[in-house]
Amino acid sequence: MQQQPWWRGAVIYQIYPRSFMDANNDGIGDLQGVIAKLPYIKSLGVDAIWISPFFKSPMKDFGYDISDYRDIDPMFGTMADFDELMADAKAKDIKVIIDQVLSHTSDQHPWFLESRESRDNPKADWYVWADANQDGSPPNNWLSIFGGVAWQWEPRRQQYYLHNFLTEQPDLNFHNPEVRKHVLENVEFWLKKGVDGFRLDAINFCFHDKLLRDNPAKPIAERKGRGFSEDNPYAFQYHYYNNTQPENVEFMEEIRALMDQYPGVVTLGEISSEDSLQTMAEYTEGNKRLHMAYSFELLTEDCAPTYIRDTIEELENNMADGWPCWAVGNHDVQRVATRWNKEDKRNVNPAQVKMFNAMLASLRGSVCSYQGEELGLVEAELSFEQLQDPYGITFWPNFKGRDGCRTPMPWQQGEINGGFSAAKQPWLPVVESQLASAVDAQQGVENSMLTHYQQFMAWRKQQPELLYGDIEFIQADAQLLAFIREYEGQKVLAIFNFSNETVSFSHQSLQPLASMTGHGFAQANVDNEQVTLAGFGAAFYRQG
């Protein structure tokens, strides 16, 4: 078998540190909490952890508004805690990937505090500033993802500044080479600390159109999709000019040139553009840009097998030499056990969750697995008074924001706050609907969702076809997703039943992979080259 980079086919476990484990009992998860749970993470059979931002921040967007890229926010701990985490993870052979939010900073970052003071200071051109129109209105029609116009008036300069996200997240001006230089110096600080890679937040938002051209209107029929609620005016435009500019490709190459100085380090770009699959292919092209990219295509409501197949085939047709990464959940979207459960969103279906996790880990590419997916956590239902997310507060009640997928991990059923924290009131509540799925209720329990996740990930590591192979989809019943993974002449057929009904599938030359077929999944039987899968079943066969 050819030697492959560690990240190809890797399973990356995303940790949202505020909600993972609270070691000092202040109600907020921290780095020591992550350290305490490294043995659990190791037991999952994952290859790496991706830790969402833990840098100094006013926390207007919970760490995605950074005021100091080179220090730890005290709520998460100290640099000594981070160094300890790195050492412990390395000892357990767990790679560490950290978030980097490059396109914007906090409005409390020293760069912005200087830039806003005047039009002629040393950092005057480090952010995106523009004069008002003659009537005082913003310079163009660009909109913020979080609602309203993407421009905020600054009286000190008597100009507007651009913010694609919150008002408190001003966009850096990447057309300025000094900005790019200093941004990459911040990235290199963490390379020197020994991190194994970076998840690059909203990486296609770095550059804006220099001419500040208006975005064209989007027809009503096309406003759905991309994860934006229909009542968000952001969906009313084609975002051709406020992100995904041609100059950004060159910056991807600057990032890669830096990474290549640190062998074994990986970059994973988050992409949200008008054609995210095309952008993923472009940003990973030629082994000279990003190593991997992922987008929101499998983070939507649509989980029909035909949709999944069409999405992946479109990417495969565009991505000649790049490497994808797939996710069905993260800290920004409703939990998959609820989002893709079309029958009873209040209750988890263990067979369905097992099938979703196995399907994700069987696609060509690497995998991002969000904390709690191994438990089958459902979306938490919160009242308006319990919300913390400004996105949800703005768009309540039609869109309830991201807090429902960010509630704390339930570790122990019978403990206060599910064992997450001994604080009287954690930053978000631990909800009753998730306690039944707590780690201690599933650990070591035969056929539990957690046990199945652990067993499947261990089995997957022994299947090079699933780790590195090409993918070819097979025609099947509309409720089935079937494909062949082939690597070095060996083929594995994977079949997944997305319905709660028994479905049959015919194929020649099937040799069951007995170590996994039927083990922990809903039952699958083979009779005269016909496979019968029970509802939400999955099966794997050696072909040939």
Residue pairs with C-beta under 8 A, 6 or more apart in sequence:
1 464
1 488
2 468
2 488
4 467
4 468
5 264
5 266
5 291
6 47
6 95
6 264
6 266
7 47
7 48
7 95
7 197
7 266
7 291
7 292
7 366
8 323
8 366
8 467
8 468
9 365
9 366
9 466
9 467
9 468
10 46
10 47
10 48
10 95
10 366
10 367
11 45
11 46
11 47
11 48
11 361
11 366
11 367
11 369
11 457
11 460
12 46
12 47
12 48
12 49
12 50
12 97
12 268
12 325
12 366
12 367
12 368
12 369
13 41
13 44
13 46
13 48
13 49
13 50
13 369
13 371
14 49
14 50
14 52
14 327
14 330
14 331
14 368
14 369
14 370
14 371
15 34
15 49
15 50
15 51
15 52
15 371
16 29
16 52
16 331
16 370
16 371
16 406
17 29
17 30
17 31
17 33
17 34
17 51
17 52
17 54
17 76
18 28
18 29
18 52
18 62
18 63
18 406
18 427
19 29
19 371
19 406
19 407
19 408
19 409
19 420
19 427
19 428
20 29
20 33
20 34
20 37
20 371
20 408
20 409
21 29
21 30
21 33
21 34
21 36
21 37
21 409
21 411
21 420
22 28
22 29
22 30
22 33
22 408
22 420
22 421
22 422
22 423
22 426
23 30
23 32
23 33
23 35
23 36
24 30
24 32
25 421
25 422
25 423
26 75
26 421
26 423
27 421
27 423
27 424
27 425
27 426
27 427
28 75
28 76
28 421
28 426
28 427
29 76
29 408
29 420
29 421
30 75
30 76
30 77
30 81
31 54
31 72
31 76
31 77
31 81
31 82
31 84
31 85
32 77
32 81
34 49
34 51
34 85
35 81
35 84
35 85
35 88
38 85
38 88
38 89
38 92
38 94
39 92
40 439
41 49
41 92
41 94
42 92
42 94
43 454
44 374
44 453
44 454
44 457
45 454
45 457
45 458
45 460
45 461
46 94
46 369
46 457
47 94
47 95
48 94
48 95
48 96
48 97
48 196
48 197
49 89
49 94
49 95
49 96
49 97
50 97
50 98
50 99
50 199
50 268
50 368
51 96
51 97
51 98
51 99
52 63
52 99
52 331
53 62
53 63
53 64
53 66
53 98
53 99
53 101
54 63
54 72
54 73
54 76
54 77
54 82
54 98
55 63
55 66
55 67
55 68
55 69
55 70
55 71
55 72
55 73
56 66
56 67
56 68
56 71
56 72
56 73
57 63
57 64
57 65
57 66
57 67
57 73
57 106
58 65
58 67
58 106
58 108
58 168
59 65
59 73
59 75
60 106
60 166
60 168
60 169
60 390
61 165
61 166
61 168
61 169
61 390
62 388
62 389
63 73
63 99
64 99
64 101
64 165
64 169
64 201
65 101
65 104
65 105
65 106
65 107
65 166
65 168
65 169
66 101
66 105
66 106
66 109
67 105
67 106
67 108
67 109
67 110
68 109
69 100
69 186
69 189
70 186
70 189
71 79
72 78
72 79
72 81
72 82
82 193
83 193
85 96
86 96
86 193
86 194
86 195
89 95
89 96
90 96
90 194
95 196
95 197
96 195
96 196
96 197
97 195
97 196
97 197
97 198
97 199
97 266
97 268
98 190
98 195
98 197
98 198
98 199
99 198
99 199
99 201
100 186
100 187
100 190
100 198
100 199
100 200
100 201
101 201
101 202
102 172
102 183
102 187
102 200
102 201
102 203
102 206
103 164
103 171
103 172
103 174
103 201
103 202
103 203
103 205
103 206
104 163
104 164
104 165
104 169
104 170
104 171
104 172
104 202
104 205
105 111
105 112
105 169
105 170
105 172
106 112
106 168
106 169
107 167
107 168
107 169
107 170
108 168
111 123
111 126
111 127
111 172
111 182
112 126
112 127
112 170
114 121
114 122
114 123
115 121
115 123
115 124
115 125
115 126
115 127
115 129
116 127
116 154
116 156
116 157
116 161
117 156
117 157
118 124
118 156
118 157
119 129
119 157
119 159
125 173
125 176
126 172
126 173
126 176
126 178
126 179
127 161
127 162
127 170
127 171
127 172
127 173
128 161
128 162
128 170
128 171
128 172
128 173
128 208
129 154
129 157
129 159
129 160
129 161
129 162
129 173
130 138
130 139
130 140
130 151
130 159
130 160
130 161
130 162
130 212
131 139
131 159
131 160
132 138
132 139
132 153
132 158
132 159
132 160
133 139
138 149
138 150
138 151
138 160
139 151
139 160
139 212
140 212
140 213
140 214
140 215
140 241
141 214
141 215
141 237
142 149
142 150
142 151
142 162
142 164
142 214
142 215
142 237
142 241
142 242
143 149
143 150
143 215
143 233
143 234
143 236
143 237
144 150
144 163
144 164
144 165
144 166
144 167
144 234
145 164
145 165
145 228
145 232
145 234
146 165
146 166
146 390
146 391
146 394
147 232
147 233
147 234
147 391
147 394
147 395
148 233
150 162
150 163
150 164
150 242
151 160
151 161
151 162
151 163
152 160
152 161
152 163
152 167
152 170
153 159
153 160
154 160
154 161
161 170
161 171
162 170
162 171
162 208
162 242
163 169
163 170
163 171
164 171
164 202
164 205
164 242
164 243
165 202
166 390
171 205
171 208
172 179
172 183
172 206
173 179
173 208
174 180
174 183
174 206
174 207
174 247
174 248
174 251
175 207
175 208
175 210
175 247
180 251
180 254
184 254
184 255
184 258
187 198
187 255
187 258
188 258
190 198
191 258
191 259
191 261
191 262
191 265
195 265
196 264
196 265
196 266
197 265
197 266
197 267
197 268
197 291
198 265
198 266
198 267
198 268
199 268
199 270
200 255
200 267
200 268
200 269
200 270
200 290
201 270
202 243
202 270
202 272
203 248
203 252
203 269
203 270
203 271
203 283
203 290
204 243
204 244
204 248
204 269
204 271
204 272
204 273
204 279
204 283
205 242
205 243
205 244
206 248
206 251
207 243
207 245
207 247
207 248
207 251
208 241
208 242
208 243
208 245
209 240
209 241
209 242
209 245
211 241
212 241
213 240
213 241
214 241
215 237
215 238
215 239
215 240
215 241
215 242
216 237
216 238
216 240
217 236
217 237
217 238
218 235
218 236
218 237
218 238
223 230
223 235
223 236
224 230
224 235
225 300
226 235
226 272
226 276
226 296
227 272
227 296
227 299
227 300
227 332
227 333
228 234
228 235
229 235
229 395
229 398
229 399
230 398
231 395
231 398
231 399
232 395
232 399
238 274
239 273
239 274
240 274
243 273
244 273
244 274
244 279
249 282
249 283
249 289
252 269
252 283
252 289
252 290
253 288
253 289
255 267
255 289
255 290
256 267
256 288
256 289
256 290
256 291
259 265
259 266
259 267
259 291
266 291
266 292
267 290
267 291
267 292
268 290
268 291
268 292
268 293
268 294
268 325
268 366
268 368
269 280
269 283
269 284
269 290
269 292
269 293
269 294
270 293
270 294
270 295
271 279
271 280
271 283
271 293
271 294
271 295
272 295
272 296
273 279
273 295
276 295
276 296
276 297
277 295
277 297
277 311
277 314
277 315
277 318
278 318
279 293
279 295
280 293
280 294
280 295
280 315
280 318
280 319
280 322
280 324
281 315
281 318
281 319
281 320
281 322
282 289
283 289
283 290
283 293
283 322
284 290
284 291
284 292
284 293
284 319
284 321
284 322
284 323
284 324
285 319
285 320
285 321
285 322
286 321
287 321
291 323
292 322
292 323
292 324
292 325
292 365
292 366
293 322
293 324
293 325
294 324
294 325
294 326
294 327
294 368
296 333
297 311
297 315
298 308
298 311
298 326
298 327
298 328
298 360
299 327
299 328
299 329
299 330
299 332
299 333
301 339
301 340
303 339
303 340
303 342
303 498
304 478
304 498
305 476
305 478
305 479
305 480
305 481
305 496
305 498
306 478
308 359
308 481
309 473
309 481
309 483
312 363
312 364
312 471
312 473
313 473
315 324
316 364
316 471
323 365
323 366
324 363
324 364
324 365
324 366
325 365
325 366
325 367
325 368
326 360
326 363
326 365
326 366
326 367
326 368
327 360
327 367
327 368
327 369
327 370
328 336
328 340
328 356
328 360
328 373
329 335
329 336
329 339
329 370
329 373
329 405
330 368
330 370
330 405
331 370
331 402
331 405
331 406
332 402
332 405
333 339
333 402
333 405
334 379
334 404
334 405
335 370
335 372
335 373
335 377
335 378
335 379
335 404
335 405
336 356
336 373
337 348
337 349
337 352
337 353
337 356
337 373
337 376
337 377
337 378
337 379
338 345
338 378
338 379
339 379
340 352
340 356
341 347
341 348
341 349
341 352
341 378
343 349
343 500
345 378
345 379
346 378
346 433
347 378
348 376
348 377
348 378
348 437
348 449
349 500
349 536
350 376
350 447
350 448
350 449
351 521
351 522
351 534
351 535
351 536
351 537
352 500
352 536
353 373
353 376
353 449
354 449
354 452
354 453
354 456
354 520
354 521
354 536
354 538
355 496
355 497
355 498
355 521
355 522
355 536
355 537
355 538
357 369
357 373
357 374
357 449
357 452
357 453
357 456
358 456
358 496
358 521
358 538
359 481
359 494
359 496
359 538
360 367
360 369
361 367
361 369
361 456
361 457
361 460
361 466
362 460
362 466
362 483
362 485
362 494
362 496
362 540
363 471
364 469
364 470
364 471
364 485
370 405
371 409
372 409
372 434
373 453
374 449
374 450
374 453
374 454
375 410
375 437
375 438
375 439
375 442
375 449
375 450
376 437
376 449
377 410
377 434
377 437
378 433
378 434
378 437
379 404
379 405
380 403
380 404
380 405
380 407
380 428
380 429
380 431
380 433
380 434
381 404
381 431
381 433
382 400
382 403
382 404
382 407
382 428
382 429
382 431
384 393
384 396
384 397
386 403
386 428
386 429
387 393
387 396
387 400
387 401
387 403
388 403
388 427
388 428
389 401
389 402
389 403
389 406
390 401
391 399
391 401
391 402
392 399
392 400
392 401
392 402
392 403
393 401
395 401
403 428
406 428
407 428
407 429
407 430
407 431
407 434
408 417
408 418
408 420
408 421
408 426
408 428
408 430
409 418
409 420
409 439
410 418
410 419
410 420
410 430
410 434
410 435
410 437
410 438
410 439
411 418
411 419
411 420
411 438
411 439
411 440
412 418
412 419
412 438
412 439
412 440
413 435
413 436
413 438
413 440
413 441
416 422
417 423
417 426
417 430
418 430
418 434
418 435
418 438
419 438
419 439
419 440
420 426
420 430
437 449
439 450
441 448
442 448
442 449
442 450
442 451
443 450
443 451
444 451
445 451
447 520
451 520
452 520
452 521
455 519
455 520
456 516
456 520
459 515
459 516
460 466
460 467
461 467
463 492
463 513
463 540
464 487
464 488
464 490
465 485
465 486
465 487
465 490
465 491
465 492
466 485
466 492
466 494
467 487
468 487
469 485
469 486
469 487
469 490
469 492
470 485
470 486
470 487
471 483
471 484
471 485
472 483
472 484
472 486
473 481
473 482
473 483
474 482
474 483
474 484
474 493
474 507
475 482
476 482
476 495
476 505
477 503
477 504
477 505
479 497
479 498
479 499
479 501
479 503
480 495
480 496
480 497
480 498
480 503
480 505
480 533
481 495
481 496
481 498
482 493
482 494
482 495
482 496
482 505
482 507
483 493
483 494
484 491
484 492
484 493
484 494
484 543
485 491
485 492
485 494
486 492
490 542
491 542
491 543
491 544
492 513
492 540
492 541
492 542
492 543
493 507
493 510
493 540
493 541
493 542
493 543
494 538
494 539
494 540
495 505
495 524
495 531
495 533
495 538
495 539
495 540
495 541
496 537
496 538
497 503
497 522
497 533
497 534
497 535
497 536
497 537
497 538
498 536
499 535
499 536
500 535
500 536
501 535
502 532
502 533
502 534
502 535
503 532
503 533
504 530
504 531
504 532
504 533
505 530
505 531
505 532
505 533
506 529
506 530
506 531
507 529
507 531
507 541
507 543
508 529
509 529
509 543
509 544
510 526
510 529
510 531
510 541
510 542
510 543
511 541
511 542
511 543
511 544
512 526
512 539
512 540
512 541
512 542
513 540
513 541
513 542
516 540
517 524
517 539
517 540
517 541
518 524
518 539
521 537
521 538
521 539
522 533
522 534
522 535
522 536
522 537
522 538
523 533
523 534
523 537
524 531
524 532
524 533
524 534
524 537
524 538
524 539
525 531
525 532
526 532
526 541
531 539
531 541
533 539
